[in-house]
Amino acid sequence: MVTFLDVIEKALTGKPTLPRDYEIRIYSKNLREKVEEYDIKYDGEQLIPNDDSLARDVFNAAFDFFIETGVYCVDTGRVIKFTEEEVREGLREAPSKVYFGEGRDRKPLTPRKPEDKKAPWCFLGAAGGPVSSEEVFLALMEGYASIPETNSITTPALTMVNGLRIRPKSPLEVLGAIRNAVLAREGMRRTGRPGIPIMNTLSTAESAVSLAAALDPRYGLRKSDGFMIGVLDPMKVDFDRLNKACIIMSFGAPITIDFSPMVGGYAGGPEGSAVSTVAHHFMANLVFKATYFTPFPLHIWHVCNTTPDLIWVNSVYTQAVSLNTKFLTIPLVYVASGPHTEMVFYETAASVIPPIVSGGHIEALGVAKNKHEDYFTPLEAQFAAEVAYSVLGMKREDADTVVKEILKKYIDKIKDAPLGKKFQECYDIKRVKPVKSYVEIYESIKNELGNLGIEWYK
């Protein structure tokens, strides 16, 4: 078995390589060759494929690509390589059931298959989106914890501490990470669900030292939570991220890795993005000893995964993983539009359906490209969960038809997606309830999508 110390040794002794050589002459070149070798093609016609042989080809291409390419360590300038047997061993040893949470909110996360009727794990929240104040943060956490389908929460990221803007790797980041943990748990206590796991750890803790500082049990984080580490594109690591992994392993908690091989970036087109996303699962499994996985391939210009090519990518890589491994993969949904718009619900439905019918779970929701302070609310996450539950058991060909119809309603607006309104304008913050005008939009879209073939489960 490959140990964490083995990984560190490989990072210190691997083949010396310049960053640009790895990015262009190794990663991008190898990826193009594997896409061609396995004849993987995106035709733009079928967005949710139902051909299992395509999923197998994507998986096999990713397997070969990962072994040939390896992982680049930025701090040593060396490539971490794994043998075929090491990768296969990692696949065999990966857990197929992990428990998260405490009390009545303690539940197991298990794999799903395409067209599965088994309920998905709903990892709901702000997906690390930025918030402007502690008041907004706390209200959001109350709202996410109040959603019945919430299995775990993905917290927002504080950008201010006592009116001071957080600077990376500064004492303010440490203080912000601690505050992030305290407020998150307090929001859950206020809803009577203190046992819900926080599965993206601390969005505010960019550095390993901030993560370590916030792990004191008095702040609210637990071994039953999940701890997220984001990797560098393309397929790179650095010592700070490896330090985070070392800290979390010593703490004894589950680790997830989030990764985004971008369409239009080093991965090339949708075919390369799909293959690379599967390969990143191998990287997370072996380098970081990940227990679960949170992929979110995006469009490099639109910064969302609701375009037709990304819908195809999300469907294909999810099928490749669910049909060929026992990995616990939770695709993250990113939409271009903001709250209090019709488009945010159209995009959410179109991006939630593919991973659910393809055998995955969901992390929802990155709203308004996840880069504008306070532009997200619990209502979008609630809607995502309702869509997920309502398409359980749906055939992939039927889901393909539904998604294409939904796409027609927003695709021409992707380039200039409406930003919408802030949380404070969409919700009564004291009662943590959506305002009437937003509820009316939500209900109108549910009725409209019901006519397209979504049978709402409640």
C-alpha positions in Angstrom: 0.0 0.0 0.0 1.2 3.5 -0.8 1.6 5.4 2.4 1.7 9.2 2.9 5.4 9.0 3.6 5.8 7.2 0.2 4.1 10.1 -1.5 6.4 12.6 0.2 9.4 10.6 -0.8 8.2 10.5 -4.4 7.8 14.3 -4.3 11.4 14.6 -3.2 12.9 12.1 -5.6 10.8 12.2 -8.7 12.0 13.3 -12.1 13.0 17.0 -12.1 10.7 18.9 -14.5 10.1 22.5 -15.3 6.5 23.7 -14.6 5.8 24.7 -18.2 7.2 21.4 -19.5 4.8 19.5 -17.2 1.8 21.6 -18.1 2.3 21.6 -21.9 4.6 18.8 -22.9 3.4 16.2 -20.4 -0.1 16.9 -19.1 -1.7 18.5 -22.1 0.1 16.3 -24.6 -0.6 13.0 -22.9 -4.2 14.0 -22.4 -4.8 14.8 -26.1 -3.1 11.5 -27.0 -5.4 9.4 -24.7 -8.5 11.2 -26.0 -7.5 10.3 -29.5 -6.4 6.7 -28.7 -9.7 5.9 -27.1 -11.7 7.8 -29.7 -13.6 9.9 -27.1 -15.8 12.5 -28.8 -18.3 15.1 -27.7 -20.9 15.6 -30.5 -23.1 18.1 -28.7 -26.2 16.0 -29.5 -26.5 13.7 -26.5 -25.7 15.5 -23.3 -26.4 12.6 -21.0 -25.0 9.5 -22.7 -26.5 6.1 -22.0 -23.7 4.1 -23.6 -21.8 2.4 -20.8 -18.9 1.7 -23.2 -18.2 5.4 -23.4 -17.9 5.5 -19.6 -15.5 2.6 -19.7 -13.4 4.2 -22.4 -13.1 7.4 -20.4 -12.2 5.5 -17.3 -9.5 3.5 -19.1 -8.1 6.6 -20.8 -7.9 8.3 -17.4 -6.2 5.3 -15.9 -3.5 5.2 -18.6 -3.1 9.0 -18.6 -2.6 9.1 -14.9 0.1 6.5 -14.9 2.0 8.1 -17.7 1.6 11.7 -16.5 1.9 11.6 -12.7 1.4 14.6 -10.3 3.6 17.7 -10.3 4.9 18.9 -6.9 5.4 22.7 -7.2 7.8 23.0 -4.3 10.3 20.4 -5.4 9.8 20.7 -9.2 9.5 16.9 -9.5 6.9 14.6 -10.8 5.2 12.1 -8.5 4.6 8.9 -10.4 2.6 5.7 -9.5 2.8 2.2 -11.0 -0.2 0.5 -12.5 -0.3 -1.9 -9.5 -0.3 1.0 -7.0 -3.2 2.7 -8.8 -5.1 -0.6 -8.8 -4.4 -1.2 -5.2 -5.7 2.3 -4.4 -8.9 1.4 -6.2 -9.3 -1.8 -4.2 -8.6 -0.2 -0.9 -10.9 2.8 -1.3 -13.7 2.9 1.2 -17.2 2.2 -0.1 -19.0 3.5 3.0 -18.1 6.4 5.3 -20.1 7.7 8.2 -20.4 11.5 8.8 -22.1 13.6 11.4 -23.3 12.9 14.9 -26.6 12.0 16.7 -29.6 11.7 14.5 -27.7 13.4 11.6 -25.1 10.7 11.5 -25.4 8.8 8.2 -23.4 6.7 5.8 -22.2 8.0 2.4 -22.3 5.1 -0.1 -21.8 4.8 -3.9 -24.7 5.1 -6.4 -25.1 3.7 -9.9 -26.6 5.3 -13.1 -30.4 5.5 -12.9 -30.3 4.5 -9.2 -33.4 5.0 -7.1 -31.3 5.3 -4.0 -31.4 8.8 -2.4 -28.3 10.9 -3.1 -26.2 12.5 -0.5 -27.1 16.2 -0.5 -24.1 18.3 0.4 -25.8 21.7 0.6 -24.7 25.2 1.2 -22.7 28.1 -0.3 -19.8 26.0 -1.7 -17.3 28.4 -0.2 -18.9 31.5 -1.6 -17.8 34.8 0.0 -19.9 36.6 2.7 -19.5 40.1 3.9 -20.4 39.8 7.6 -20.9 37.4 10.5 -24.6 38.2 10.6 -25.1 37.0 7.0 -22.9 33.9 7.6 -24.9 32.9 10.6 -28.3 33.4 8.9 -27.1 31.4 5.9 -26.0 28.5 8.1 -29.4 28.5 9.8 -31.1 28.4 6.5 -29.0 25.5 5.0 -29.4 23.5 8.2 -33.2 23.9 8.1 -33.5 22.2 4.7 -34.8 18.6 5.5 -32.7 17.0 2.7 -29.4 18.5 4.0 -27.0 15.6 4.8 -24.0 17.9 5.2 -23.2 21.5 4.8 -20.7 23.3 2.6 -20.0 26.6 4.4 -19.5 30.1 3.0 -16.2 31.9 3.4 -15.8 35.0 5.7 -14.1 37.9 4.0 -14.1 40.2 7.1 -13.2 39.9 10.7 -14.5 42.7 12.9 -14.6 45.0 9.9 -11.1 44.1 8.7 -10.6 42.5 5.3 -9.0 39.1 5.6 -5.5 38.8 4.0 -4.2 35.3 3.0 -1.6 33.8 5.4 -2.1 36.6 7.9 -3.3 36.4 11.5 -6.7 37.6 10.2 -7.0 34.4 8.2 -6.3 32.4 11.4 -8.9 34.4 13.3 -11.3 34.1 10.3 -10.9 30.3 10.2 -11.7 30.0 13.9 -14.7 32.3 13.6 -15.8 30.3 10.5 -15.9 27.1 12.7 -17.7 28.7 15.6 -20.4 30.4 13.5 -21.1 27.3 11.4 -21.7 25.1 14.4 -23.8 27.8 16.1 -26.0 28.1 13.1 -26.7 24.4 13.2 -27.5 24.5 16.9 -30.1 27.2 16.3 -32.0 24.9 14.1 -31.8 21.9 16.4 -29.4 20.0 14.2 -26.0 20.4 15.8 -24.8 17.0 14.4 -24.9 17.9 10.7 -21.3 17.4 9.3 -19.4 20.3 7.8 -17.9 18.6 4.8 -15.9 21.4 3.2 -14.1 22.2 6.4 -13.3 25.9 6.5 -13.7 28.0 3.4 -11.9 30.8 5.2 -8.8 28.6 5.9 -6.7 28.8 2.8 -3.4 27.9 4.5 -2.5 24.9 6.6 -1.7 27.0 9.7 -5.2 28.4 9.6 -6.7 25.0 9.4 -4.6 23.7 12.3 -5.5 26.7 14.4 -9.3 26.0 14.0 -9.1 22.3 14.9 -9.4 22.9 18.6 -12.6 21.0 19.6 -13.9 24.0 21.5 -14.5 25.8 18.1 -16.9 23.1 16.9 -15.1 21.0 14.3 -15.2 17.2 14.8 -13.6 14.0 13.4 -17.1 13.2 12.0 -16.9 16.2 9.7 -15.2 16.2 6.3 -12.1 18.2 5.4 -11.6 19.6 2.0 -8.3 20.4 0.2 -8.3 22.1 -3.2 -5.6 21.1 -5.7 -3.8 23.3 -8.2 -4.5 23.0 -12.0 -3.4 21.0 -13.8 -2.9 18.0 -11.4 -0.4 19.8 -9.1 0.3 19.8 -5.4 2.4 21.9 -3.1 3.7 21.5 0.4 1.0 23.7 2.0 -1.7 21.3 0.7 0.3 18.3 1.7 0.7 19.9 5.1 -3.1 20.1 5.3 -3.4 16.5 4.5 -0.9 15.6 7.2 -2.8 17.6 9.8 -6.1 16.1 8.9 -4.8 12.5 8.8 -3.3 13.1 12.3 -6.6 14.5 13.4 -8.3 11.3 12.2 -10.9 12.8 9.9 -12.1 12.1 6.4 -10.4 14.1 3.5 -11.9 15.2 0.2 -10.2 16.9 -2.7 -11.9 19.3 -5.0 -10.6 19.8 -8.5 -11.6 21.5 -11.7 -10.0 20.5 -15.0 -11.3 23.4 -17.0 -12.8 23.2 -20.5 -10.7 25.7 -22.5 -7.7 25.3 -20.1 -4.9 22.8 -19.9 -7.4 20.0 -20.3 -8.5 21.3 -23.7 -12.1 20.5 -24.8 -14.8 18.6 -23.0 -13.3 15.2 -23.8 -10.0 16.1 -22.1 -11.8 17.6 -19.1 -13.9 14.4 -18.6 -10.8 12.2 -18.8 -8.7 14.5 -16.5 -11.5 14.7 -14.0 -11.5 10.9 -13.6 -7.7 10.9 -13.4 -7.9 13.5 -10.6 -9.9 10.9 -8.6 -6.8 8.6 -8.7 -4.6 11.5 -7.7 -6.8 12.3 -4.7 -7.0 8.7 -3.7 -3.2 8.1 -3.7 -1.6 11.5 -2.9 -4.1 12.7 -0.3 -5.7 9.5 0.9 -9.1 11.0 0.1 -12.2 9.4 1.5 -14.6 11.2 -0.9 -14.3 13.4 -3.9 -15.8 16.8 -5.0 -15.0 17.4 -8.7 -16.3 20.6 -10.3 -15.0 21.0 -13.9 -15.9 24.5 -15.2 -15.9 26.5 -18.4 -12.9 28.7 -18.4 -14.7 31.8 -19.7 -18.2 31.3 -18.2 -17.0 30.0 -14.8 -19.9 27.6 -14.5 -20.8 24.0 -15.4 -24.3 24.7 -16.9 -23.2 25.0 -20.6 -24.0 22.0 -22.9 -20.3 20.8 -23.0 -20.0 20.9 -19.2 -23.3 19.1 -18.7 -21.8 16.3 -20.9 -18.6 16.3 -19.0 -20.4 16.0 -15.6 -22.5 13.2 -16.9 -19.6 11.3 -18.5 -17.1 11.4 -15.7 -19.7 10.6 -13.1 -20.7 7.5 -15.1 -17.1 6.5 -15.6 -16.5 6.7 -11.8 -19.8 5.2 -10.7 -19.6 2.2 -13.1 -15.9 1.4 -12.6 -15.0 2.2 -9.0 -16.5 2.4 -5.6 -15.3 6.0 -5.2 -17.7 8.3 -3.3 -18.0 11.2 -5.7 -20.0 14.3 -5.1 -20.1 16.6 -8.1 -20.2 20.3 -7.3 -22.7 22.4 -9.2 -21.8 26.0 -10.3 -24.3 28.3 -12.0 -23.6 31.6 -13.7 -26.7 33.5 -12.6 -27.6 34.9 -9.2 -30.5 34.7 -6.7 -34.0 36.1 -7.4 -33.9 35.2 -11.1 -35.6 32.5 -13.1 -32.3 31.6 -14.7 -30.8 30.4 -11.4 -33.4 27.7 -11.1 -33.2 26.6 -14.7 -29.4 26.3 -14.5 -29.6 24.5 -11.2 -32.0 21.9 -12.6 -30.0 21.4 -15.7 -26.8 20.8 -13.8 -28.2 18.7 -10.9 -30.0 16.1 -13.1 -26.9 14.8 -15.0 -24.8 13.7 -12.0 -27.8 12.3 -10.2 -29.0 10.1 -13.1 -25.4 9.2 -13.9 -24.7 7.7 -10.4 -23.4 10.5 -8.4 -24.3 12.7 -5.4 -24.5 16.5 -5.3 -22.7 19.4 -3.7 -24.9 22.5 -4.3 -24.5 25.3 -4.9 -22.0 27.7 -6.3 -24.3 30.7 -7.3 -23.4 33.7 -9.5 -20.0 32.0 -10.4 -19.3 31.9 -6.6 -17.4 35.1 -6.6 -19.8 37.8 -5.5 -20.2 38.5 -1.8 -23.7 37.5 -0.4 -25.1 36.5 -3.8 -26.5 33.1 -2.8 -29.4 31.9 -0.6 -30.6 28.6 1.0 -33.5 28.5 -1.5 -31.2 27.6 -4.5 -29.7 24.7 -2.4 -33.2 23.6 -1.4 -34.3 23.6 -5.0 -31.2 21.5 -6.0 -32.1 18.9 -3.4 -35.7 18.8 -4.6 -34.6 18.3 -8.2 -32.2 15.5 -7.2 -34.9 13.6 -5.3 -37.4 14.1 -8.0 -35.3 12.5 -10.8 -34.3 9.3 -8.9 -34.6 6.3 -11.1 -35.1 8.4 -14.2 -33.7 6.8 -17.4 -30.7 8.6 -18.8 -32.3 9.1 -22.2 -35.4 10.7 -20.6 -33.1 12.9 -18.5 -31.3 14.0 -21.7 -34.6 15.1 -23.2 -35.6 17.1 -20.1 -32.2 18.8 -19.8 -32.2 19.9 -23.4 -35.6 21.5 -23.0 -34.4 23.4 -19.8 -31.3 24.5 -21.7 -33.4 26.3 -24.2 -34.6 28.6 -21.5 -31.3 30.1 -20.5 -28.4 29.2 -22.8 -28.5 32.5 -24.7 -28.0 34.3 -21.4 -25.0 32.5 -20.2 -22.5 35.0 -21.4 -24.2 37.9 -19.6 -26.0 36.0 -16.8 -28.1 38.2 -14.5 -26.5 38.8 -11.1 -29.8 39.0 -9.3 -30.1 40.2 -5.7 -28.1 39.7 -2.5 -29.2 37.4 0.2 -30.2 40.4 2.3 -32.7 41.4 -0.5 -34.0 37.9 -1.0 -34.5 36.9 2.7 -35.9 38.2 5.9 -32.6 37.7 7.8 -34.1 37.7 11.3 -36.6 34.9 10.4 -34.3 33.3 7.8 -37.3 33.1 5.3 -37.3 34.0 1.6 -39.3 37.1 0.7 -42.6 36.6 -1.1 -41.4 37.7 -4.5 -38.6 35.1 -4.5 -40.9 32.3 -3.4 -43.2 33.2 -6.3 -40.4 32.8 -8.8 -39.4 29.4 -7.2 -43.0 28.1 -7.3 -43.5 29.3 -10.9 -40.4 27.5 -12.1 -41.3 24.3 -10.3 -44.7 24.3 -12.1 -43.0 25.0 -15.4 -40.5 22.1 -15.0 -43.2 19.8 -13.9 -44.7 20.2 -17.3 -41.4 19.2 -18.8 -41.3 15.8 -17.1 -40.0 16.4 -13.6 -42.4 14.7 -11.1 -41.8 16.5 -7.9 -41.4 14.2 -5.0 -43.2 16.6 -2.6 
